[in-house]
Amino acid sequence: MNDIQMTFREFYLYVIIFGAILGALLGLIPLILGRRKNKARLGVYGLLASIVSGAIAPILAIIVVAIFSWVIVKKESAPVGSGDETSGPASE
């Protein structure tokens, strides 16, 4: 029976491909969160960063997803022109 042999180059290529796929799957979390919180741009950046970090190191994709999800949830989005008009020196 023939043994299957794999070079280090092939092994690294498979790890990079697996990491990128894992990053893409995990990157769907900030993408969906961003679209629901009206922060689609942050969601897309989270997806792209997750794919790249997953290709570098698969465990890094989990950290990137957690950070982007936290930023999306915590960042308050102020509507345009929603300044507090009642406070200030002119409203006394």
VOGU-3710 file (C-alpha; in Angstrom, 3 decimals, decimal comma):
1> mndiqmtfre> 0,000/0,000/0,000  1,299/3,449/-0,877  1,741/5,979/1,882  0,482/9,492/1,314  3,248/12,018/1,668  2,853/15,745/1,978  5,558/18,368/1,798  5,740/21,253/4,248  4,823/23,662/1,477  1,603/21,750/0,758
11> fylyviifga> 0,838/21,532/4,467  1,255/25,297/4,922  -0,914/25,951/1,872  -3,680/23,764/3,295  -3,448/25,512/6,667  -3,691/28,924/4,975  -6,707/27,860/2,912  -8,413/26,312/5,954  -7,729/29,449/7,994  -9,138/31,726/5,313
21> ilgallglip> -12,295/29,625/5,064  -12,638/29,601/8,851  -12,097/33,366/8,888  -14,783/33,842/6,242  -17,275/31,774/8,209  -16,493/33,563/11,460  -16,468/36,916/9,675  -20,152/36,518/8,946  -20,815/37,329/12,620  -19,611/40,968/12,505
31> lilgrrknka> -21,069/41,340/9,005  -24,559/40,387/10,180  -24,204/42,400/13,398  -23,037/45,420/11,441  -25,972/45,270/9,054  -28,464/44,945/11,910  -26,953/47,882/13,831  -26,718/50,082/10,703  -22,921/49,846/10,689  -22,454/47,855/7,503
41> rlgvygllas> -19,032/49,338/6,788  -17,658/48,079/10,125  -19,211/44,691/9,397  -17,489/44,452/6,018  -14,177/45,509/7,573  -14,659/42,821/10,219  -15,279/40,195/7,548  -12,191/41,177/5,562  -9,987/41,399/8,649  -11,242/38,016/9,796
51> ivsgaiapil> -10,379/36,385/6,464  -6,877/37,869/6,414  -6,175/37,065/10,062  -7,552/33,554/9,582  -5,108/32,986/6,732  -2,249/34,176/8,945  -3,245/32,248/12,058  -6,673/30,590/12,446  -6,887/31,369/16,168  -6,346/35,052/15,359
61> aiivvaifsw> -9,612/35,099/13,388  -11,541/34,382/16,584  -9,899/37,330/18,328  -10,568/39,673/15,397  -14,233/38,632/15,257  -14,618/39,237/18,989  -13,038/42,701/18,761  -15,086/43,811/15,753  -18,305/42,452/17,263  -17,614/44,324/20,489
71> vivkkesapv> -16,869/47,562/18,594  -20,064/47,239/16,550  -22,237/46,586/19,593  -20,647/49,232/21,831  -20,219/52,065/19,360  -23,171/54,435/19,559  -24,389/55,698/16,229  -25,566/59,272/16,499  -28,049/60,266/13,797  -27,037/63,203/11,617
81> gsgdetsgpa> -28,029/66,500/13,189  -28,930/64,987/16,542  -26,978/67,458/18,631  -28,438/68,405/21,970  -30,087/71,709/21,077  -31,576/72,254/24,541  -28,238/72,626/26,306  -25,734/75,363/25,754  -25,412/79,076/26,354  -28,059/80,098/23,780
91> se> -30,896/78,124/25,395  -30,800/79,708/28,852
//
